[in-house]
Amino acid sequence: MNVKMSRTLRDIALFIGMSAIGIVFIAPLLFMFVSSFKSDNAIFADLNKLSAYLPSAEWSMRNYTSVFEKSDLPSFLLNSTLIAALVVVGGIIINSMLAFSIARMRWRGRNLVLALVVAMVIVPFEVIAIPLLSLVAKLPWPAIEHGQLVMHTGWFNSLHVQVIPFLANAFCVFLFYQFFRDIPPELDEAAKMDGAGPWTVYARIIMPNSGPVIATAAIVLFISAWNQYLWPIMVIQGEAFRPVQPGIQQFFGRTNSWGQIMAYASVITLPVLAVFLAFQRQFVASVAGTGIKG
Amino acid sequence: MKTRLGRENPFAVAAFASPALLLFVLFVVLPMLLAAGATMTNHRLMSPEPTRYVGLDNYRRLLALNVAVVEPVRDAQGAAVRDEEGVRYPTWRQVRKDKPALEGYRPAFQIDIGESRVVLAATDPLFYRSLINTFLFAALVLPLQCGVALGLAILVNQKIRGRVFFRTVYFAPVVTSMVVASIVWAFMLNTDRGMLNELLRGLLHDPNAGPDWLGDSRYALPAIALMSAWQGAGFQMLVFLAGLQSISHELYEAATLMGANAWQRFVHVTLPGLRNTIIFVLVSTTLLAFGLFTQVDVMTSGGPLDSTTTVVYHAVRSGFKEQDVGYGSTITLVFFVIVLALSALQRMLVSKGDAK
């Protein structure tokens, strides 16, 4: 009885402590969402009160409607969605194929390739950014003009400059490799006996059994593509191909309405939060998995 | 014909491996090689002038250091002139006039030894400033973020109702983009009405308490470190959590039977059990800290007084905003060497720990 009592007390104390920390972690985000529904005057009036984090009586969608009217947010959202979708789909295919060849096929040099891929995980993108900039300035891209095929030089101001360099992702290859390696060999050996080629084994046996790692790779690729900032500010001038993150930075510099800034921030944060909440379980499991082995 | 046992058809291997490998070569390996070449040129992004080979000029400009000992201004008796700010020194312009070797050099930092002032001058003092800022940021964010993450992991690992909910809450900032986090925090760190200063004023009962977080060169970098730790700690928490769950329960039970209290169990069971996880977290957090760019670009633009300019920020400013690709690549390459050296150092320390 006594032990049980002290356990309950301990649990209550823990719960209170965890809630307090939780408030610190969630307060900035709550503040962002709540402020996005308020007028600027109301935001400043509520700043030093608890109501800065709570729904207030006079909510309105006015900030959201003005943001959509005043900026090219719909077009930026479309760009980011296209970029993220292409990076996710292309990245899953390309990275899982390389991982499949390392984990499931036998060829000389595959251990060396694996070591190089692991080494590439530690190269920060910031190191590549400047040299990559001068490289993509020289790359050709085909286009059809007046019914003729012409080659343009330079990849600036396009969607592909924001997609193609990010398809191959060393961290994803490593994720897939770890998962594929642990799939029991009997699963594809039987198919190979029956004369199935590597493509059949990959597409019909390995990939359909890799749901969790595909979900993880999708989240990793989606978050990094959706949150791209440094690269688009370097390669995108003008608004046609601009994605959301540099979009809000530019909006931030141009407006002085905090309500609208917070509405903008909420619009571009919600999709990622939603994706995360939907795939939480897989995500947590695999982030955890990489940590131990890495 | 039958293929040799255990060897795959090379065409099939190539078909599977080549798309990703080609992209790695094109967008990771090739840029690095090109960068190494570009450091020897004055290549500019958009320039009518042809690119010229300049040898090691970029490296000299970036790394050149010179030491100047500056004597104080003396009166007729030879004693140092003092004013309200202490000993008076000649201006840098006067110093440079006396020493032609200092042409092009500007002070990077200085220390006063006795009456003389020792000035370390560089042709690019901002590089050394940003290097110091980068290390300073890492030194601030590393213990803060990893400590918080370990604490959160231990809390979330308790068998308590709602732990999945709390885990989600602590992780939420990680999925918020750094740009959005920076903008929201820029508002909360506001001097007059920001959340942090309001909190400080309430706690200290002083209506004037609270620094100008982003406008004061003493506080801007710590403020950015605080915000970065908030944004990133959830990720390391998950990694620590996995580490905690891999420690066997029997070890804890044995320790409890031997009379170990909670702290002793933490020091003698938890920490040794987390050894590899701690190493992984420290290495990955260091790498992230060294890439500091977005927060600086959004919140302070490197200021005030260059107190938040980092190596990456300096590289992007030179290589992209000033279009000096040759020089920007040089900063990038030197930065890469520093990152590599640090990972090697960490690896060395780790293997030393293994031998023990």
Interface residues (C-beta under 8 A of the other chain):
Chain A: D11 L14 F15 G17 M18 S19 I21 G22 V24 F25 I26 A27 P28 L29 F31 M32 F44 L47 N48 A52 I94 N95 M97 L98 F100 S101 I102 M105 R106 W107 V113 V117 M120 I122 V123 P124 F125 E126 V127 I128 A129 I130 P131 L132 L133 S134 L135 A137 I164 P165 L167 A168 A170 V173 G197 P198 W199 Y202 I223 W226 N227 Y229 L230 I233 M234 Q245 P246 I248 Q249 F252 W258 I261 M262 A265 I268 T269 V272 L273 V275 F276 L277 Q280 V284 V287 A288 G289 T290 G291 I292 G294
Chain B: G6 R7 E8 N9 P10 A12 V13 A15 F16 A17 P19 A20 L21 L23 F24 F27 V28 L30 P31 M32 L34 A35 A38 H43 L45 L152 L155 V156 Q158 I160 R161 G162 R163 F166 R167 T168 V169 Y170 F171 A172 P173 V175 T176 S177 M178 V179 V180 A181 I183 V184 W185 F187 M188 R193 M195 E198 W230 G234 F235 L238 V239 F240 L241 A242 G243 Q245 S246 N276 T277 F280 V281 V283 S284 L287 L288 F290 G291 F293 T294 D297 V298 V312 A315 V316 G319 F320 V325 G328 S329 I331 T332 F335 F336 V339 S343
